[in-house]
Amino acid sequence: RYYECNIKGEVKEKLCLDGLVFDLKQERCDYPAKVDCANRTELQEATPSENCPRQNGFFPWPSELSCQKFWDCREGKGYLQTCPEGVIFDPKIDACVTPDQSARKECTNGKFFGYDCPSYTPEQKLRFGNHDRLAHPDDCQKFYSCLREG
């Protein structure tokens, strides 16, 4: 909720569209991932529609079906989106990121790529500075870039 004053000085209580929150700094409604709501955690009652838990926002497909696909919902209409190859959708930041950068533990590198990078000790030298490249077991045109952290 927020308040809007008209030219006559009259105050009117307003409510952001379902799925959006009020940004105090920008003085407008925006997606929750873009707004620091601090302790303002209450949202209005959701108005779900087909494929959209809320009328506006970005919502991942179930991870067992796809970590790359998500719904871009606008005014209750869902538009299917797919992240580019090698990245997954992270609903915490509403963006496509590499699996190691995501909070989605169900979409880890091993589950997503079907390959787990080895663990490296701090003293181990990696051939490419902060990462190593390891051959794909079945396709000689592909390889995996493995970071020290996994």
WOLIN-V464633 format. One record per backbone hydrogen bond with DSSP energy under -1.0 kcal/mol. NH is the residue of the N-H (numbers start at 0). CO is the residue of the C=O. Records with the same first field share a line. If there is no record, write none. Layout:
BEGIN
NH: CO / CO
END
This chain:
BEGIN
1: 13
3: 11
5: 9
8: 5
11: 3
13: 1
19: 16
20: 29
22: 27
26: 22
27: 22
29: 20
33: 30
34: 31
36: 34
39: 36
40: 38
48: 51
51: 48
56: 72
58: 70
60: 68
64: 61
65: 61
69: 80
70: 58
71: 78
72: 56
73: 76
75: 54
76: 73
78: 71
80: 69
82: 67
86: 83
87: 96
88: 66
89: 94
93: 89
94: 89
96: 87
100: 97
101: 98
104: 102
106: 103
111: 107
112: 108
113: 109
123: 120
127: 130
128: 125
129: 127
131: 145
133: 143
135: 141
141: 138
143: 133
145: 131
147: 129
149: 146
END
